[in-house]
Amino acid sequence: MSHFTCLNCDARFASADVQRDHYKTDWHRYNLKRRVAQLPPVTAEEFQQRVLSARSATDAALEEQNLSVYCHACRRQFASQKAHDNHLNSRKHKELLARFEREQMTASGGSASTAASVCTRSVVEQRPHPALAAAAAGKGRLAFAERVAKADDDDEEFVDEDDDDFEDIEEEEVDSDEWDKIPENPLTERDCLFCTHASEDLVENLKHMSVAHSFFIPDTEFCTDIEGLLYYLGEKVANYFICLFCNDRGKTFYSLDAVRKHMVDKGHCQMLHEGVALAEYAEYYDYSSSYPDNNEGMDIDEEVVPDLLDGDEYQLVLPSGAVIGHRSLLRYYKQRLRPERAVVIHKSDRKLHRVLSEYRALGWTQTQQLSAARKARDIHLMKRVQSKWQMKLGCKANKLQKHYRAQVLI
């Protein structure tokens, strides 16, 4: 009698190794789940039959999913049998079927057509993933890496027979990370950055992206290398999967289709051409023609050092006369002191006459003085009437109690 058993599956084993291997089988796991559900265990033969039936049901479901039904009477194709059955019960199908049968009888000389000739079933072949198809055709990134590796192996196998004639030269060891090659850009200047459309030339590609995706190149009049800029944008999208508008601030993508779908859905079919991102495209633009002091043949990268007239450790005086002060004196510069302004005002006994004389010098007349006084009296009267009505309105809104009785405890 064997001492190695499995109480869960009600089985006995000849050795401990066989018992341990049994614990790793699907049969044992299935019985464990049944035991948790308080169901009796199944034998190995019954478990095998259930597995075969489940596989056959899965294959049938996949076959039905890939099955396509074509209706010759209506000239329509259906992706599932259920959709086709619903179509058979429609009124339009019955009318077209009657017409189709009449045409078939006329064409065949009076013989009735069978139901098999009306519907045709076929299996739709699934299209492979674009990356796998490109790899199979030798155009993908994996195929490119394999070609590079094969070329490196061929270079290593090639040995020059005249190496003995040269002196031994000490070789410098180089880290392997320095030899990593950047994959080739799959998008050219004729390929759209946001879809799979391919144009005849650069101009047609720009027109397509402008009409279909509202894409434009900012500051086109200052762009010196449009072809290089489009190639760089294609490399950024196709090799590194970076959104043109989000740059490295947004979500991370792992395929070209994903980053294209993001840019189209979010409306990011545009370049980020502001702030720090301007430095990224600096080699494709030249803004020297917009400078006020632009001269032909001038070096735009030359550093400009302003001429200083005078200065010390706390301030600099520029040729224009502007004074640049040190930040430690900021609180004093904010005071805006005026040394020429008189701080002490001289007293005068005839201030009113002095002011009136200045007014007369400016063209002030007696008529203007009377009209100004009348206007001031009218404004004062209107303010008094307004305050009176506001007081009445406030008293009514307060609902003042006319009779007051003291709340005294008796």
Secondary structure as UniProt FT lines:
FT   STRAND          4..6
FT   TURN            7..10
FT   STRAND          11..13
FT   HELIX           16..23
FT   HELIX           26..36
FT   TURN            37..38
FT   HELIX           44..66
FT   STRAND          67..71
FT   TURN            72..75
FT   STRAND          76..78
FT   HELIX           81..88
FT   HELIX           91..108
FT   HELIX           115..117
FT   STRAND          119..123
FT   HELIX           130..136
FT   TURN            137..138
FT   HELIX           141..157
FT   HELIX           161..165
FT   HELIX           176..179
FT   TURN            189..190
FT   HELIX           202..213
FT   TURN            218..219
FT   HELIX           220..222
FT   HELIX           226..238
FT   TURN            239..240
FT   TURN            244..248
FT   HELIX           256..266
FT   HELIX           275..284
FT   HELIX           288..290
FT   TURN            292..293
FT   TURN            296..297
FT   TURN            300..301
FT   STRAND          310..311
FT   STRAND          315..317
FT   TURN            319..320
FT   STRAND          323..325
FT   HELIX           327..329
FT   HELIX           330..333
FT   TURN            334..335
FT   TURN            339..340
FT   TURN            349..350
FT   HELIX           351..361
FT   TURN            362..363
FT   HELIX           366..398
//
